[in-house]
Amino acid sequence: MRRQGLLSAIRPEETTMTEQHVVLEGSKRPAMADATRVADADAQAPVSVTVTLRGKVVTDDQIPDERREDAEKTKAVLERYGLTVDEVRLQPGSVVASGPVTAMNAAFQTDLGIYRSAEQGEIRGREGELKIPSELAGVVTGVFGLDERRVARRAAAQGMGTGFHGSFTPADLERQYNFPNGQGEGQKIGIAEFPGGYFGDDLRAFCDGHKLPTPQVNVVSLGYNPPRNLQALQQLPPRQMNDAAAGTPEVMMDVQIVAGLCPAAQISVYFAPWTQKGWIDLLDQVIADKPVCLSLSWGLPEDHPAWALLGRTEIDKRLEGAAKLGITVCVASGDDGSGDEIPDGRSHVDFPSASAFVLGVGGTMINATGQEVAWWDAPGHRLLDTGGGGASGGGVSVFTQRPDWQKQVRVDSLNPGAIKGRVVPDVAALAGEPLYDLTLLGKPSPNGGTSAAAPVWASLIARVNAALPTDKQQRFLTPLLYKNGSNGQPLAQTVCRDISVGHDNGSHPPAVGYPVKAGYDAVTGWGVPDGVALLKGLQSA
């Protein structure tokens, strides 16, 4: 499916339902495969939506008059339907509005219901297309928050280092990837999270154990307030408690990796619900804060039915805006090989790692001889019931065309007849054995996955950025890696150590994966970093 232009995303309503509304193209959501509608949504139950506006993300000092006019017009129309406009974000083009279910149904011509699913319990949802007031045709590009279905999944797996049972400590990572000196002084690093807990006591214990200062971490709640200790987590309703319990080890892994490598940085952890609205609200805040990098270890297959076309489009628009601001968003490529947890015999890639505006991060492991190789643990995808398993996600997008800066890459899709799409990942770092030395509930808790590789790259980018001259700082890294230097070779071949050994990333099914080979491949990208070489390379790039 090709992505359509924003102004062509509205087509006139073809039925006689109403003359005051038009269909919002791309808003169609299918019935949830694992859920059953059990009731209409309570007419007076409160709902908050984020309404997105046409145009690209802009800098806060260059907001066009059209954006201001669009926001005012949207506010006036929504208020006529009984909605309250709570916030206007001009830079990304978002309007946040709230009101009861009846007002939402009237404004967007939908029928909100309560659905029961095995994974999420009872949630609010909808089916079919949305319709918007005709006055907003060509102005509004999306409405997010009506449907609460989950559109985020962690990429995380469950030696040779000096930590617990040989797991890698911050010092081990610095040696393995030749980090430049420093602790991330003066740098702003963002970490994107969805439901999970943030346990400050574990961060302090981790830093104390590694004789590192404990950084000041800013927790930013964007519609989700994380429990701050085990007692608070256990007091949540059962479904919320289970979600937070599953997410907490992953949250603390991200935070501890960044804190261990950049203890002097300003670290912000953004928490949002794992809905499409949650994604958009989180990225809007990141754009406003403008960190040098964002670590993001969540996603879903780009062609998963939970995504609405408009959802991917609006998320990608914000990722493009972040890239133009020089924010490198480091995204885990997934832990389920070329199948990406869709057992249909085809190859799939994760979104947003498949976006052209992020740095896709795959995974490696250290084998028994101490060599770093592509990560593959039989059967090439995670075994959620028993633990273990996994492989570096990677492949060719079926939606995103191959960007100009990646044209020299010669990797074809394993799917017959597929487009010449964006290839993932761009780079890699440790994901499998011997895992990372981490602390949870005061005890050693090694963990890994490409979820861990993403914050390693984010931390390295911050360390490098701190040492660069001012005119070379805060640049979107990914296209620079593919750009030829004075030696006629891509920068990545100088600043990355190639991973040319290891199992392909086939998962079962599909049994076939992308091969590991010398040079760029769709398993570990250009390879793992050499931090000092990256610093030197960016000084002249």
Stockholm file with secondary structure:
# STOCKHOLM 1.0

chainA/1-541         MRRQGLLSAIRPEETTMTEQHVVLEGSKRPAMADATRVADADAQAPVSVTVTLRGKVVTDDQIPDERREDAEKTKAVLERYGLTVDEVRLQPGSVVASGPVTAMNAAFQTDLGIYRSAEQGEIRGREGELKIPSELAGVVTGVFGLDERRVARRAAAQGMGTGFHGSFTPADLERQYNFPNGQGEGQKIGIAEFPGGYFGDDLRAFCDGHKLPTPQVNVVSLGYNPPRNLQALQQLPPRQMNDAAAGTPEVMMDVQIVAGLCPAAQISVYFAPWTQKGWIDLLDQVIADKPVCLSLSWGLPEDHPAWALLGRTEIDKRLEGAAKLGITVCVASGDDGSGDEIPDGRSHVDFPSASAFVLGVGGTMINATGQEVAWWDAPGHRLLDTGGGGASGGGVSVFTQRPDWQKQVRVDSLNPGAIKGRVVPDVAALAGEPLYDLTLLGKPSPNGGTSAAAPVWASLIARVNAALPTDKQQRFLTPLLYKNGSNGQPLAQTVCRDISVGHDNGSHPPAVGYPVKAGYDAVTGWGVPDGVALLKGLQSA
#=GR chainA/1-541 SS CCCCCGGGSEECCCSSSCSSEEEETTCCBCCCTTEEEEEECCTTCEEEEEEEESSCCCCTTCCCHHHHHHHHHHHHHHHHTTCEEEEEETTTTEEEEEEEHHHHHHHHTCCCEEEEETTTEEEEECCBCCEEEGGGTTTEEEEESSCCCCCCEECCBCCCSSSGGGCBCHHHHHHHTTCCSSCCTTCEEEEEECSCCCCHHHHHHHHHHTTCCCCCEEEEESSCCCCCSHHHHHTSCHHHHHHHHHHHHHHHHHHHHHHHHCTTSEEEEEECCSSHHHHHHHHHHHHHHCCSEEEECEEEETTCTTSCHHHHHHHHHHHHHHHHTTCEEEEECCSBGGGTTCCSSSCCCEETTTSTTSEEEEEEEECTTSCEEECEETTSSCCTTTCCCEECCCEEEEEEECCGGGTTCCCCCSSTTCCCEEEECSEEEECSTTCBCCEETTEECCBBSHHHHHHHHHHHHHHHHHHSCGGGCSCCHHHHHHSBCTTSSBHHHHHEECCCCSCCCCCSSSCCCCCCCSSCBTTTBTCEECHHHHHHHHHHC
#=GC SS_cons         CCCCCGGGSEECCCSSSCSSEEEETTCCBCCCTTEEEEEECCTTCEEEEEEEESSCCCCTTCCCHHHHHHHHHHHHHHHHTTCEEEEEETTTTEEEEEEEHHHHHHHHTCCCEEEEETTTEEEEECCBCCEEEGGGTTTEEEEESSCCCCCCEECCBCCCSSSGGGCBCHHHHHHHTTCCSSCCTTCEEEEEECSCCCCHHHHHHHHHHTTCCCCCEEEEESSCCCCCSHHHHHTSCHHHHHHHHHHHHHHHHHHHHHHHHCTTSEEEEEECCSSHHHHHHHHHHHHHHCCSEEEECEEEETTCTTSCHHHHHHHHHHHHHHHHTTCEEEEECCSBGGGTTCCSSSCCCEETTTSTTSEEEEEEEECTTSCEEECEETTSSCCTTTCCCEECCCEEEEEEECCGGGTTCCCCCSSTTCCCEEEECSEEEECSTTCBCCEETTEECCBBSHHHHHHHHHHHHHHHHHHSCGGGCSCCHHHHHHSBCTTSSBHHHHHEECCCCSCCCCCSSSCCCCCCCSSCBTTTBTCEECHHHHHHHHHHC
//
